[in-house]
Amino acid sequence: MSTRRRTRWGVMVLGGVTGLTLLFLALPIFAVVLSSFNAGYIAKFPPRSFSLQWYGDVFRDKLMIQALLNSLILATLSATV
């Protein structure tokens, strides 16, 4: 087997493993985001009905808005350093 063929095989395997790893890490995030649109009080996946109620509650709460602003400021400062 030539070196070129082994290298191509290695790149394909590495790409496949990398893709599966990223999928493994991203799927729970997508599940949480989808569950956040649930209309009920208990988070279920998949949600039976969709609602923006919880996002409205967050943006009406002054303490949550302040926490969000603090997080955005900290993220911006961290990204610039």
PDB file as gemmi writes it, atoms N, CA and C in Angstrom:
CRYST1    1.000    1.000    1.000  90.00  90.00  90.00 P 1                      
ATOM      1  N   MET A   1       0.850  -1.174   0.000  1.00  0.00           N  
ATOM      2  CA  MET A   1       0.000   0.000   0.000  1.00  0.00           C  
ATOM      3  C   MET A   1       0.893   1.234   0.000  1.00  0.00           C  
ATOM      4  N   SER A   2       0.583   2.151  -0.853  1.00  0.00           N  
ATOM      5  CA  SER A   2       1.429   3.328  -0.975  1.00  0.00           C  
ATOM      6  C   SER A   2       1.184   4.306   0.172  1.00  0.00           C  
ATOM      7  N   THR A   3       2.163   5.165   0.363  1.00  0.00           N  
ATOM      8  CA  THR A   3       2.064   6.174   1.434  1.00  0.00           C  
ATOM      9  C   THR A   3       0.925   7.141   1.151  1.00  0.00           C  
ATOM     10  N   ARG A   4       0.741   7.444  -0.123  1.00  0.00           N  
ATOM     11  CA  ARG A   4      -0.324   8.384  -0.487  1.00  0.00           C  
ATOM     12  C   ARG A   4      -1.701   7.808  -0.142  1.00  0.00           C  
ATOM     13  N   ARG A   5      -1.897   6.537  -0.382  1.00  0.00           N  
ATOM     14  CA  ARG A   5      -3.189   5.912  -0.099  1.00  0.00           C  
ATOM     15  C   ARG A   5      -3.429   5.866   1.412  1.00  0.00           C  
ATOM     16  N   ARG A   6      -2.377   5.535   2.190  1.00  0.00           N  
ATOM     17  CA  ARG A   6      -2.526   5.516   3.650  1.00  0.00           C  
ATOM     18  C   ARG A   6      -2.835   6.903   4.186  1.00  0.00           C  
ATOM     19  N   THR A   7      -2.214   7.914   3.623  1.00  0.00           N  
ATOM     20  CA  THR A   7      -2.460   9.280   4.077  1.00  0.00           C  
ATOM     21  C   THR A   7      -3.904   9.686   3.778  1.00  0.00           C  
ATOM     22  N   ARG A   8      -4.391   9.359   2.601  1.00  0.00           N  
ATOM     23  CA  ARG A   8      -5.766   9.695   2.237  1.00  0.00           C  
ATOM     24  C   ARG A   8      -6.744   8.968   3.155  1.00  0.00           C  
ATOM     25  N   TRP A   9      -6.459   7.704   3.451  1.00  0.00           N  
ATOM     26  CA  TRP A   9      -7.297   6.915   4.352  1.00  0.00           C  
ATOM     27  C   TRP A   9      -7.304   7.540   5.749  1.00  0.00           C  
ATOM     28  N   GLY A  10      -6.136   7.946   6.217  1.00  0.00           N  
ATOM     29  CA  GLY A  10      -6.038   8.573   7.539  1.00  0.00           C  
ATOM     30  C   GLY A  10      -6.809   9.869   7.625  1.00  0.00           C  
ATOM     31  N   VAL A  11      -6.761  10.660   6.570  1.00  0.00           N  
ATOM     32  CA  VAL A  11      -7.498  11.930   6.545  1.00  0.00           C  
ATOM     33  C   VAL A  11      -8.997  11.661   6.574  1.00  0.00           C  
ATOM     34  N   MET A  12      -9.440  10.648   5.840  1.00  0.00           N  
ATOM     35  CA  MET A  12     -10.867  10.316   5.832  1.00  0.00           C  
ATOM     36  C   MET A  12     -11.327   9.826   7.200  1.00  0.00           C  
ATOM     37  N   VAL A  13     -10.524   8.987   7.837  1.00  0.00           N  
ATOM     38  CA  VAL A  13     -10.893   8.487   9.170  1.00  0.00           C  
ATOM     39  C   VAL A  13     -10.906   9.624  10.174  1.00  0.00           C  
ATOM     40  N   LEU A  14      -9.886  10.474  10.128  1.00  0.00           N  
ATOM     41  CA  LEU A  14      -9.827  11.608  11.052  1.00  0.00           C  
ATOM     42  C   LEU A  14     -11.010  12.545  10.841  1.00  0.00           C  
ATOM     43  N   GLY A  15     -11.379  12.799   9.591  1.00  0.00           N  
ATOM     44  CA  GLY A  15     -12.532  13.644   9.302  1.00  0.00           C  
ATOM     45  C   GLY A  15     -13.826  13.030   9.819  1.00  0.00           C  
ATOM     46  N   GLY A  16     -13.964  11.712   9.650  1.00  0.00           N  
ATOM     47  CA  GLY A  16     -15.164  11.036  10.146  1.00  0.00           C  
ATOM     48  C   GLY A  16     -15.271  11.077  11.657  1.00  0.00           C  
ATOM     49  N   VAL A  17     -14.163  10.810  12.323  1.00  0.00           N  
ATOM     50  CA  VAL A  17     -14.162  10.839  13.794  1.00  0.00           C  
ATOM     51  C   VAL A  17     -14.423  12.254  14.293  1.00  0.00           C  
ATOM     52  N   THR A  18     -13.841  13.242  13.635  1.00  0.00           N  
ATOM     53  CA  THR A  18     -14.069  14.636  14.026  1.00  0.00           C  
ATOM     54  C   THR A  18     -15.534  15.020  13.839  1.00  0.00           C  
ATOM     55  N   GLY A  19     -16.118  14.625  12.712  1.00  0.00           N  
ATOM     56  CA  GLY A  19     -17.523  14.924  12.461  1.00  0.00           C  
ATOM     57  C   GLY A  19     -18.443  14.275  13.481  1.00  0.00           C  
ATOM     58  N   LEU A  20     -18.184  13.011  13.806  1.00  0.00           N  
ATOM     59  CA  LEU A  20     -19.008  12.319  14.807  1.00  0.00           C  
ATOM     60  C   LEU A  20     -18.848  12.949  16.190  1.00  0.00           C  
ATOM     61  N   THR A  21     -17.641  13.372  16.520  1.00  0.00           N  
ATOM     62  CA  THR A  21     -17.408  14.019  17.815  1.00  0.00           C  
ATOM     63  C   THR A  21     -18.173  15.342  17.905  1.00  0.00           C  
ATOM     64  N   LEU A  22     -18.108  16.140  16.843  1.00  0.00           N  
ATOM     65  CA  LEU A  22     -18.835  17.410  16.846  1.00  0.00           C  
ATOM     66  C   LEU A  22     -20.345  17.188  16.919  1.00  0.00           C  
ATOM     67  N   LEU A  23     -20.824  16.187  16.225  1.00  0.00           N  
ATOM     68  CA  LEU A  23     -22.248  15.853  16.289  1.00  0.00           C  
ATOM     69  C   LEU A  23     -22.635  15.430  17.705  1.00  0.00           C  
ATOM     70  N   PHE A  24     -21.788  14.614  18.336  1.00  0.00           N  
ATOM     71  CA  PHE A  24     -22.026  14.159  19.706  1.00  0.00           C  
ATOM     72  C   PHE A  24     -22.088  15.341  20.672  1.00  0.00           C  
ATOM     73  N   LEU A  25     -21.259  16.353  20.447  1.00  0.00           N  
ATOM     74  CA  LEU A  25     -21.250  17.523  21.326  1.00  0.00           C  
ATOM     75  C   LEU A  25     -22.398  18.481  21.032  1.00  0.00           C  
ATOM     76  N   ALA A  26     -22.839  18.568  19.781  1.00  0.00           N  
ATOM     77  CA  ALA A  26     -23.859  19.544  19.395  1.00  0.00           C  
ATOM     78  C   ALA A  26     -25.283  19.063  19.644  1.00  0.00           C  
ATOM     79  N   LEU A  27     -25.536  17.772  19.569  1.00  0.00           N  
ATOM     80  CA  LEU A  27     -26.907  17.271  19.717  1.00  0.00           C  
ATOM     81  C   LEU A  27     -27.567  17.661  21.043  1.00  0.00           C  
ATOM     82  N   PRO A  28     -26.889  17.555  22.185  1.00  0.00           N  
ATOM     83  CA  PRO A  28     -27.543  17.989  23.434  1.00  0.00           C  
ATOM     84  C   PRO A  28     -27.874  19.484  23.444  1.00  0.00           C  
ATOM     85  N   ILE A  29     -27.046  20.293  22.815  1.00  0.00           N  
ATOM     86  CA  ILE A  29     -27.324  21.728  22.751  1.00  0.00           C  
ATOM     87  C   ILE A  29     -28.589  21.978  21.944  1.00  0.00           C  
ATOM     88  N   PHE A  30     -28.722  21.305  20.814  1.00  0.00           N  
ATOM     89  CA  PHE A  30     -29.927  21.458  20.001  1.00  0.00           C  
ATOM     90  C   PHE A  30     -31.164  20.968  20.753  1.00  0.00           C  
ATOM     91  N   ALA A  31     -31.026  19.905  21.518  1.00  0.00           N  
ATOM     92  CA  ALA A  31     -32.157  19.386  22.290  1.00  0.00           C  
ATOM     93  C   ALA A  31     -32.598  20.403  23.345  1.00  0.00           C  
ATOM     94  N   VAL A  32     -31.662  21.049  23.997  1.00  0.00           N  
ATOM     95  CA  VAL A  32     -32.002  22.052  25.019  1.00  0.00           C  
ATOM     96  C   VAL A  32     -32.671  23.261  24.368  1.00  0.00           C  
ATOM     97  N   VAL A  33     -32.146  23.695  23.233  1.00  0.00           N  
ATOM     98  CA  VAL A  33     -32.747  24.844  22.541  1.00  0.00           C  
ATOM     99  C   VAL A  33     -34.169  24.511  22.108  1.00  0.00           C  
ATOM    100  N   LEU A  34     -34.385  23.345  21.551  1.00  0.00           N  
ATOM    101  CA  LEU A  34     -35.735  22.953  21.152  1.00  0.00           C  
ATOM    102  C   LEU A  34     -36.663  22.839  22.364  1.00  0.00           C  
ATOM    103  N   SER A  35     -36.159  22.317  23.467  1.00  0.00           N  
ATOM    104  CA  SER A  35     -36.978  22.184  24.676  1.00  0.00           C  
ATOM    105  C   SER A  35     -37.333  23.540  25.271  1.00  0.00           C  
ATOM    106  N   SER A  36     -36.526  24.550  24.997  1.00  0.00           N  
ATOM    107  CA  SER A  36     -36.812  25.874  25.562  1.00  0.00           C  
ATOM    108  C   SER A  36     -38.056  26.496  24.949  1.00  0.00           C  
ATOM    109  N   PHE A  37     -38.508  25.997  23.827  1.00  0.00           N  
ATOM    110  CA  PHE A  37     -39.726  26.501  23.199  1.00  0.00           C  
ATOM    111  C   PHE A  37     -40.963  25.729  23.638  1.00  0.00           C  
ATOM    112  N   ASN A  38     -40.828  24.859  24.623  1.00  0.00           N  
ATOM    113  CA  ASN A  38     -41.933  24.055  25.120  1.00  0.00           C  
ATOM    114  C   ASN A  38     -42.957  24.953  25.821  1.00  0.00           C  
ATOM    115  N   ALA A  39     -44.214  24.703  25.557  1.00  0.00           N  
ATOM    116  CA  ALA A  39     -45.272  25.523  26.163  1.00  0.00           C  
ATOM    117  C   ALA A  39     -45.590  25.091  27.588  1.00  0.00           C  
ATOM    118  N   GLY A  40     -45.233  23.885  27.987  1.00  0.00           N  
ATOM    119  CA  GLY A  40     -45.564  23.381  29.310  1.00  0.00           C  
ATOM    120  C   GLY A  40     -44.564  23.822  30.368  1.00  0.00           C  
ATOM    121  N   TYR A  41     -44.861  23.444  31.608  1.00  0.00           N  
ATOM    122  CA  TYR A  41     -43.991  23.799  32.719  1.00  0.00           C  
ATOM    123  C   TYR A  41     -42.842  22.812  32.897  1.00  0.00           C  
ATOM    124  N   ILE A  42     -42.996  21.628  32.347  1.00  0.00           N  
ATOM    125  CA  ILE A  42     -41.958  20.608  32.447  1.00  0.00           C  
ATOM    126  C   ILE A  42     -41.305  20.465  31.086  1.00  0.00           C  
ATOM    127  N   ALA A  43     -39.981  20.505  31.062  1.00  0.00           N  
ATOM    128  CA  ALA A  43     -39.255  20.381  29.803  1.00  0.00           C  
ATOM    129  C   ALA A  43     -39.365  18.949  29.288  1.00  0.00           C  
ATOM    130  N   LYS A  44     -39.937  18.814  28.104  1.00  0.00           N  
ATOM    131  CA  LYS A  44     -40.073  17.509  27.464  1.00  0.00           C  
ATOM    132  C   LYS A  44     -39.457  17.594  26.080  1.00  0.00           C  
ATOM    133  N   PHE A  45     -38.872  16.494  25.671  1.00  0.00           N  
ATOM    134  CA  PHE A  45     -38.337  16.448  24.319  1.00  0.00           C  
ATOM    135  C   PHE A  45     -38.893  15.239  23.612  1.00  0.00           C  
ATOM    136  N   PRO A  46     -39.445  15.395  22.465  1.00  0.00           N  
ATOM    137  CA  PRO A  46     -39.698  16.655  21.752  1.00  0.00           C  
ATOM    138  C   PRO A  46     -40.899  17.380  22.338  1.00  0.00           C  
ATOM    139  N   PRO A  47     -40.911  18.699  22.257  1.00  0.00           N  
ATOM    140  CA  PRO A  47     -42.038  19.469  22.792  1.00  0.00           C  
ATOM    141  C   PRO A  47     -43.316  19.176  22.025  1.00  0.00           C  
ATOM    142  N   ARG A  48     -44.436  19.113  22.740  1.00  0.00           N  
ATOM    143  CA  ARG A  48     -45.724  18.837  22.098  1.00  0.00           C  
ATOM    144  C   ARG A  48     -46.298  20.096  21.444  1.00  0.00           C  
ATOM    145  N   SER A  49     -46.031  21.256  22.041  1.00  0.00           N  
ATOM    146  CA  SER A  49     -46.464  22.522  21.448  1.00  0.00           C  
ATOM    147  C   SER A  49     -45.373  23.561  21.688  1.00  0.00           C  
ATOM    148  N   PHE A  50     -45.335  24.552  20.835  1.00  0.00           N  
ATOM    149  CA  PHE A  50     -44.281  25.556  20.897  1.00  0.00           C  
ATOM    150  C   PHE A  50     -44.818  26.877  21.419  1.00  0.00           C  
ATOM    151  N   SER A  51     -43.964  27.594  22.171  1.00  0.00           N  
ATOM    152  CA  SER A  51     -44.353  28.868  22.754  1.00  0.00           C  
ATOM    153  C   SER A  51     -43.102  29.693  23.028  1.00  0.00           C  
ATOM    154  N   LEU A  52     -43.254  30.994  23.027  1.00  0.00           N  
ATOM    155  CA  LEU A  52     -42.171  31.906  23.404  1.00  0.00           C  
ATOM    156  C   LEU A  52     -42.383  32.455  24.817  1.00  0.00           C  
ATOM    157  N   GLN A  53     -43.267  31.835  25.569  1.00  0.00           N  
ATOM    158  CA  GLN A  53     -43.624  32.300  26.906  1.00  0.00           C  
ATOM    159  C   GLN A  53     -42.398  32.439  27.802  1.00  0.00           C  
ATOM    160  N   TRP A  54     -41.519  31.467  27.799  1.00  0.00           N  
ATOM    161  CA  TRP A  54     -40.379  31.480  28.710  1.00  0.00           C  
ATOM    162  C   TRP A  54     -39.399  32.587  28.350  1.00  0.00           C  
ATOM    163  N   TYR A  55     -39.257  32.875  27.074  1.00  0.00           N  
ATOM    164  CA  TYR A  55     -38.381  33.978  26.674  1.00  0.00           C  
ATOM    165  C   TYR A  55     -38.999  35.316  27.078  1.00  0.00           C  
ATOM    166  N   GLY A  56     -40.311  35.436  26.983  1.00  0.00           N  
ATOM    167  CA  GLY A  56     -40.977  36.651  27.452  1.00  0.00           C  
ATOM    168  C   GLY A  56     -40.791  36.853  28.941  1.00  0.00           C  
ATOM    169  N   ASP A  57     -40.886  35.767  29.701  1.00  0.00           N  
ATOM    170  CA  ASP A  57     -40.677  35.853  31.151  1.00  0.00           C  
ATOM    171  C   ASP A  57     -39.258  36.301  31.489  1.00  0.00           C  
ATOM    172  N   VAL A  58     -38.296  35.805  30.748  1.00  0.00           N  
ATOM    173  CA  VAL A  58     -36.893  36.181  30.999  1.00  0.00           C  
ATOM    174  C   VAL A  58     -36.688  37.661  30.735  1.00  0.00           C  
ATOM    175  N   PHE A  59     -37.228  38.175  29.626  1.00  0.00           N  
ATOM    176  CA  PHE A  59     -36.991  39.574  29.267  1.00  0.00           C  
ATOM    177  C   PHE A  59     -37.862  40.554  30.044  1.00  0.00           C  
ATOM    178  N   ARG A  60     -38.822  40.077  30.806  1.00  0.00           N  
ATOM    179  CA  ARG A  60     -39.585  40.949  31.700  1.00  0.00           C  
ATOM    180  C   ARG A  60     -38.946  41.041  33.082  1.00  0.00           C  
ATOM    181  N   ASP A  61     -38.045  40.142  33.397  1.00  0.00           N  
ATOM    182  CA  ASP A  61     -37.402  40.096  34.708  1.00  0.00           C  
ATOM    183  C   ASP A  61     -36.128  40.942  34.690  1.00  0.00           C  
ATOM    184  N   LYS A  62     -36.123  42.018  35.476  1.00  0.00           N  
ATOM    185  CA  LYS A  62     -34.983  42.937  35.495  1.00  0.00           C  
ATOM    186  C   LYS A  62     -33.692  42.260  35.937  1.00  0.00           C  
ATOM    187  N   LEU A  63     -33.783  41.351  36.882  1.00  0.00           N  
ATOM    188  CA  LEU A  63     -32.601  40.639  37.364  1.00  0.00           C  
ATOM    189  C   LEU A  63     -31.998  39.768  36.257  1.00  0.00           C  
ATOM    190  N   MET A  64     -32.841  39.139  35.474  1.00  0.00           N  
ATOM    191  CA  MET A  64     -32.355  38.299  34.376  1.00  0.00           C  
ATOM    192  C   MET A  64     -31.718  39.151  33.276  1.00  0.00           C  
ATOM    193  N   ILE A  65     -32.291  40.320  33.014  1.00  0.00           N  
ATOM    194  CA  ILE A  65     -31.714  41.216  32.012  1.00  0.00           C  
ATOM    195  C   ILE A  65     -30.340  41.688  32.465  1.00  0.00           C  
ATOM    196  N   GLN A  66     -30.198  42.020  33.751  1.00  0.00           N  
ATOM    197  CA  GLN A  66     -28.905  42.447  34.268  1.00  0.00           C  
ATOM    198  C   GLN A  66     -27.885  41.314  34.183  1.00  0.00           C  
ATOM    199  N   ALA A  67     -28.311  40.103  34.481  1.00  0.00           N  
ATOM    200  CA  ALA A  67     -27.407  38.951  34.376  1.00  0.00           C  
ATOM    201  C   ALA A  67     -26.988  38.730  32.927  1.00  0.00           C  
ATOM    202  N   LEU A  68     -27.921  38.890  31.993  1.00  0.00           N  
ATOM    203  CA  LEU A  68     -27.608  38.738  30.578  1.00  0.00           C  
ATOM    204  C   LEU A  68     -26.605  39.803  30.128  1.00  0.00           C  
ATOM    205  N   LEU A  69     -26.816  41.034  30.554  1.00  0.00           N  
ATOM    206  CA  LEU A  69     -25.883  42.106  30.205  1.00  0.00           C  
ATOM    207  C   LEU A  69     -24.503  41.856  30.794  1.00  0.00           C  
ATOM    208  N   ASN A  70     -24.449  41.400  32.040  1.00  0.00           N  
ATOM    209  CA  ASN A  70     -23.156  41.072  32.649  1.00  0.00           C  
ATOM    210  C   ASN A  70     -22.446  39.975  31.864  1.00  0.00           C  
ATOM    211  N   SER A  71     -23.186  38.972  31.432  1.00  0.00           N  
ATOM    212  CA  SER A  71     -22.594  37.884  30.656  1.00  0.00           C  
ATOM    213  C   SER A  71     -22.072  38.392  29.316  1.00  0.00           C  
ATOM    214  N   LEU A  72     -22.829  39.256  28.663  1.00  0.00           N  
ATOM    215  CA  LEU A  72     -22.385  39.801  27.380  1.00  0.00           C  
ATOM    216  C   LEU A  72     -21.147  40.668  27.526  1.00  0.00           C  
ATOM    217  N   ILE A  73     -21.097  41.468  28.580  1.00  0.00           N  
ATOM    218  CA  ILE A  73     -19.918  42.301  28.837  1.00  0.00           C  
ATOM    219  C   ILE A  73     -18.710  41.421  29.109  1.00  0.00           C  
ATOM    220  N   LEU A  74     -18.870  40.421  29.947  1.00  0.00           N  
ATOM    221  CA  LEU A  74     -17.761  39.519  30.264  1.00  0.00           C  
ATOM    222  C   LEU A  74     -17.300  38.750  29.024  1.00  0.00           C  
ATOM    223  N   ALA A  75     -18.244  38.298  28.197  1.00  0.00           N  
ATOM    224  CA  ALA A  75     -17.876  37.584  26.968  1.00  0.00           C  
ATOM    225  C   ALA A  75     -17.124  38.496  26.018  1.00  0.00           C  
ATOM    226  N   THR A  76     -17.556  39.741  25.900  1.00  0.00           N  
ATOM    227  CA  THR A  76     -16.873  40.678  25.026  1.00  0.00           C  
ATOM    228  C   THR A  76     -15.461  40.965  25.506  1.00  0.00           C  
ATOM    229  N   LEU A  77     -15.321  41.180  26.813  1.00  0.00           N  
ATOM    230  CA  LEU A  77     -13.982  41.439  27.369  1.00  0.00           C  
ATOM    231  C   LEU A  77     -13.085  40.216  27.223  1.00  0.00           C  
ATOM    232  N   SER A  78     -13.631  39.045  27.425  1.00  0.00           N  
ATOM    233  CA  SER A  78     -12.837  37.814  27.300  1.00  0.00           C  
ATOM    234  C   SER A  78     -12.396  37.603  25.863  1.00  0.00           C  
ATOM    235  N   ALA A  79     -13.249  37.929  24.922  1.00  0.00           N  
ATOM    236  CA  ALA A  79     -12.917  37.721  23.507  1.00  0.00           C  
ATOM    237  C   ALA A  79     -11.868  38.713  23.021  1.00  0.00           C  
ATOM    238  N   THR A  80     -11.811  39.892  23.626  1.00  0.00           N  
ATOM    239  CA  THR A  80     -10.849  40.899  23.180  1.00  0.00           C  
ATOM    240  C   THR A  80      -9.477  40.708  23.796  1.00  0.00           C  
ATOM    241  N   VAL A  81      -9.388  39.999  24.871  1.00  0.00           N  
ATOM    242  CA  VAL A  81      -8.094  39.818  25.552  1.00  0.00           C  
ATOM    243  C   VAL A  81      -7.309  38.717  24.933  1.00  0.00           C  
TER     244      VAL A  81                                                      
END                                                                             
